[in-house]
């Protein structure tokens, strides 16, 4: 298991952020696993919507916000659905 100091040392030596595994909990993307770098605090999941009578090229997507659980320090990182965010 890597500790935060170990991860920082790896990043400093390699000059790149290490990839980590994360899991989304709740909401429409519940259980989705992904790989990411930099431990972003918020993830945005979008899902295309079908549109009727829309001008050419218009696309509409439903947006879903997931926030990182700061209590989880090791992989897999955990992101929980935020149903209140716009």
Residue pairs with C-beta under 8 A, 6 or more apart in sequence:
1 74
2 10
2 18
2 74
4 73
7 18
10 18
11 17
11 18
16 37
17 37
17 38
18 37
19 35
19 36
19 37
20 35
20 36
20 37
20 39
20 75
20 76
20 77
21 33
21 34
21 35
21 75
21 76
21 77
22 33
22 34
22 35
22 36
22 43
22 68
22 75
22 76
22 77
22 78
22 79
23 31
23 32
23 33
23 34
23 76
23 77
23 78
23 79
24 30
24 31
24 32
24 33
24 34
24 43
24 45
24 66
24 79
24 80
24 81
25 31
25 66
25 78
25 79
25 80
25 81
26 80
26 81
26 83
27 45
27 64
27 66
27 81
27 83
28 45
28 47
28 62
28 64
28 81
29 45
29 64
29 66
29 81
30 81
32 45
33 76
36 43
36 77
39 68
39 77
40 68
41 67
41 68
42 65
42 66
42 67
42 68
43 65
43 66
43 67
43 68
43 79
44 63
44 64
44 65
44 66
45 63
45 64
45 65
45 66
46 61
46 62
46 63
46 64
47 61
47 62
47 64
48 59
48 60
48 61
49 60
49 61
49 62
51 58
51 59
51 60
54 60
63 86
64 81
65 81
65 82
65 85
66 79
66 80
66 81
66 82
67 79
67 80
67 82
68 77
68 78
68 79
69 77
69 78
69 79
69 80
72 78
